[in-house]
Amino acid sequence: MNIGNAAKLSGVTTKMIRHYESLELIRSRRLSNGYRDYEASDVARLRFIRHARSLAFPLEDVRKLLALWADHNRASADVRGIALAHVEALEAKAQAMQAMARSLRHLAAHCCGDSRPDCPILDELEKTL
């Protein structure tokens, strides 16, 4: 099938399919006319990538998960380890974002929000870290 059909069936845009090919996450075959050709297994691989990315797995983890998915002699512990490491990273990011929200909420609470030019939010942003 052509790239357009693979995109429709997988839910991955043609641009992203080309990008995944450039990263060697997927390989297409070329027909004699130079067009890319995909099989059902390629669409399944694209769906796998799309789902992993929707869970915010970094591309390097997606690469590892693809390799494990293809390896029927894999240890599920390897997959679990990647998933749990990703959970830890997501939780750390969530905590950092909550801290940022608390900081901004605090700054907004101390801003009069009137017609005066004084603004603690801008004063804080002006500071160097």
C-alpha atoms as a printed R data frame, in Angstrom:
    type eleno elety resid chain resno      x       y      z
1   ATOM     1    CA   MET     A     1  0.000   0.000  0.000
2   ATOM     2    CA   ASN     A     2  1.117   3.581 -0.511
3   ATOM     3    CA   ILE     A     3  2.049   6.050  2.215
4   ATOM     4    CA   GLY     A     4 -1.369   7.732  2.139
5   ATOM     5    CA   ASN     A     5 -3.164   4.469  2.846
6   ATOM     6    CA   ALA     A     6 -0.653   3.541  5.538
7   ATOM     7    CA   ALA     A     7 -1.263   6.934  7.139
8   ATOM     8    CA   LYS     A     8 -5.041   6.490  7.091
9   ATOM     9    CA   LEU     A     9 -4.903   2.980  8.527
10  ATOM    10    CA   SER     A    10 -2.361   3.801 11.213
11  ATOM    11    CA   GLY     A    11 -3.493   7.267 12.248
12  ATOM    12    CA   VAL     A    12  0.028   8.584 11.649
13  ATOM    13    CA   THR     A    13  0.497  11.472  9.227
14  ATOM    14    CA   THR     A    14  2.564  10.967  6.098
15  ATOM    15    CA   LYS     A    15  5.004  13.577  7.396
16  ATOM    16    CA   MET     A    16  5.502  11.608 10.623
17  ATOM    17    CA   ILE     A    17  5.862   8.342  8.694
18  ATOM    18    CA   ARG     A    18  8.696   9.921  6.720
19  ATOM    19    CA   HIS     A    19 10.196  11.222  9.962
20  ATOM    20    CA   TYR     A    20 10.017   7.770 11.578
21  ATOM    21    CA   GLU     A    21 11.685   6.363  8.471
22  ATOM    22    CA   SER     A    22 14.497   8.915  8.770
23  ATOM    23    CA   LEU     A    23 14.964   7.749 12.377
24  ATOM    24    CA   GLU     A    24 14.872   4.130 11.185
25  ATOM    25    CA   LEU     A    25 11.897   3.262 13.394
26  ATOM    26    CA   ILE     A    26 10.185   1.939 10.284
27  ATOM    27    CA   ARG     A    27 11.459   0.906  6.881
28  ATOM    28    CA   SER     A    28  9.570   1.113  3.644
29  ATOM    29    CA   ARG     A    29 10.231  -0.782  0.501
30  ATOM    30    CA   ARG     A    30 10.468   1.102 -2.768
31  ATOM    31    CA   LEU     A    31  8.549   0.123 -5.846
32  ATOM    32    CA   SER     A    32 10.130   0.353 -9.284
33  ATOM    33    CA   ASN     A    33  8.535   3.796 -9.710
34  ATOM    34    CA   GLY     A    34 10.250   4.981 -6.500
35  ATOM    35    CA   TYR     A    35  7.086   5.116 -4.398
36  ATOM    36    CA   ARG     A    36  7.123   3.799 -0.858
37  ATOM    37    CA   ASP     A    37  5.317   0.524 -0.286
38  ATOM    38    CA   TYR     A    38  3.950  -0.636  3.071
39  ATOM    39    CA   GLU     A    39  2.488  -3.880  4.349
40  ATOM    40    CA   ALA     A    40  0.017  -4.612  7.137
41  ATOM    41    CA   SER     A    41  2.926  -5.285  9.494
42  ATOM    42    CA   ASP     A    42  4.219  -1.760  8.824
43  ATOM    43    CA   VAL     A    43  0.823  -0.312  9.705
44  ATOM    44    CA   ALA     A    44  0.845  -2.328 12.945
45  ATOM    45    CA   ARG     A    45  4.315  -0.953 13.705
46  ATOM    46    CA   LEU     A    46  3.113   2.601 13.016
47  ATOM    47    CA   ARG     A    47  0.126   2.091 15.325
48  ATOM    48    CA   PHE     A    48  2.483   0.806 18.012
49  ATOM    49    CA   ILE     A    49  4.669   3.901 17.622
50  ATOM    50    CA   ARG     A    50  1.628   6.212 17.663
51  ATOM    51    CA   HIS     A    51  0.304   4.631 20.851
52  ATOM    52    CA   ALA     A    52  3.702   4.729 22.567
53  ATOM    53    CA   ARG     A    53  4.110   8.392 21.613
54  ATOM    54    CA   SER     A    54  0.596   9.157 22.892
55  ATOM    55    CA   LEU     A    55  1.863   7.885 26.257
56  ATOM    56    CA   ALA     A    56  4.779  10.337 25.896
57  ATOM    57    CA   PHE     A    57  7.477   7.684 25.571
58  ATOM    58    CA   PRO     A    58 10.667   9.310 24.255
59  ATOM    59    CA   LEU     A    59 11.735   8.118 20.815
60  ATOM    60    CA   GLU     A    60 14.687   6.177 22.223
61  ATOM    61    CA   ASP     A    61 12.313   4.253 24.497
62  ATOM    62    CA   VAL     A    62  9.997   3.669 21.538
63  ATOM    63    CA   ARG     A    63 12.975   2.176 19.695
64  ATOM    64    CA   LYS     A    64 13.693  -0.146 22.634
65  ATOM    65    CA   LEU     A    65 10.031  -1.115 22.980
66  ATOM    66    CA   LEU     A    66  9.804  -1.882 19.262
67  ATOM    67    CA   ALA     A    67 12.808  -4.164 19.544
68  ATOM    68    CA   LEU     A    68 11.294  -5.940 22.527
69  ATOM    69    CA   TRP     A    69  7.911  -6.196 20.781
70  ATOM    70    CA   ALA     A    70  9.595  -7.915 17.836
71  ATOM    71    CA   ASP     A    71 11.609 -10.244 20.098
72  ATOM    72    CA   HIS     A    72  9.354 -13.122 21.118
73  ATOM    73    CA   ASN     A    73 12.079 -14.354 23.482
74  ATOM    74    CA   ARG     A    74 12.049 -11.074 25.378
75  ATOM    75    CA   ALA     A    75 11.830 -10.844 29.139
76  ATOM    76    CA   SER     A    76  8.741  -8.937 30.194
77  ATOM    77    CA   ALA     A    77 10.877  -7.503 32.994
78  ATOM    78    CA   ASP     A    78 12.751  -5.478 30.367
79  ATOM    79    CA   VAL     A    79  9.502  -3.957 29.114
80  ATOM    80    CA   ARG     A    80  8.319  -3.326 32.654
81  ATOM    81    CA   GLY     A    81 11.583  -1.589 33.500
82  ATOM    82    CA   ILE     A    82 11.235   0.816 30.591
83  ATOM    83    CA   ALA     A    83  7.619   1.540 31.513
84  ATOM    84    CA   LEU     A    84  8.359   2.152 35.191
85  ATOM    85    CA   ALA     A    85 11.317   4.399 34.397
86  ATOM    86    CA   HIS     A    86  8.998   6.387 32.151
87  ATOM    87    CA   VAL     A    87  6.398   6.617 34.932
88  ATOM    88    CA   GLU     A    88  9.071   8.043 37.252
89  ATOM    89    CA   ALA     A    89 10.068  10.617 34.644
90  ATOM    90    CA   LEU     A    90  6.427  11.607 34.080
91  ATOM    91    CA   GLU     A    91  5.827  11.948 37.818
92  ATOM    92    CA   ALA     A    92  8.926  14.126 38.193
93  ATOM    93    CA   LYS     A    93  7.728  16.356 35.348
94  ATOM    94    CA   ALA     A    94  4.254  16.559 36.916
95  ATOM    95    CA   GLN     A    95  5.770  17.612 40.244
96  ATOM    96    CA   ALA     A    96  7.887  20.248 38.544
97  ATOM    97    CA   MET     A    97  4.851  21.598 36.682
98  ATOM    98    CA   GLN     A    98  2.826  21.709 39.905
99  ATOM    99    CA   ALA     A    99  5.634  23.670 41.554
100 ATOM   100    CA   MET     A   100  5.599  26.127 38.634
101 ATOM   101    CA   ALA     A   101  1.821  26.488 38.932
102 ATOM   102    CA   ARG     A   102  2.114  27.168 42.681
103 ATOM   103    CA   SER     A   103  4.775  29.794 42.013
104 ATOM   104    CA   LEU     A   104  2.688  31.534 39.352
105 ATOM   105    CA   ARG     A   105 -0.442  31.332 41.509
106 ATOM   106    CA   HIS     A   106  1.501  32.988 44.350
107 ATOM   107    CA   LEU     A   107  2.775  35.738 42.062
108 ATOM   108    CA   ALA     A   108 -0.695  36.351 40.625
109 ATOM   109    CA   ALA     A   109 -2.150  36.577 44.136
110 ATOM   110    CA   HIS     A   110  0.326  39.357 44.931
111 ATOM   111    CA   CYS     A   111 -0.388  41.282 41.749
112 ATOM   112    CA   CYS     A   112 -3.007  44.001 42.247
113 ATOM   113    CA   GLY     A   113 -4.252  43.597 38.709
114 ATOM   114    CA   ASP     A   114 -5.218  47.257 38.523
115 ATOM   115    CA   SER     A   115 -4.156  50.198 36.369
116 ATOM   116    CA   ARG     A   116 -0.859  50.728 38.195
117 ATOM   117    CA   PRO     A   117  2.328  49.587 36.431
118 ATOM   118    CA   ASP     A   118  3.787  47.743 39.459
119 ATOM   119    CA   CYS     A   119  3.664  44.007 38.844
120 ATOM   120    CA   PRO     A   120  5.377  41.331 40.946
121 ATOM   121    CA   ILE     A   121  4.965  38.842 38.120
122 ATOM   122    CA   LEU     A   122  7.106  40.926 35.765
123 ATOM   123    CA   ASP     A   123  9.532  41.701 38.594
124 ATOM   124    CA   GLU     A   124 10.033  37.973 39.188
125 ATOM   125    CA   LEU     A   125 10.441  37.213 35.473
126 ATOM   126    CA   GLU     A   126 13.082  39.933 35.248
127 ATOM   127    CA   LYS     A   127 15.284  38.130 37.797
128 ATOM   128    CA   THR     A   128 17.996  35.842 36.521
129 ATOM   129    CA   LEU     A   129 18.126  32.325 37.854
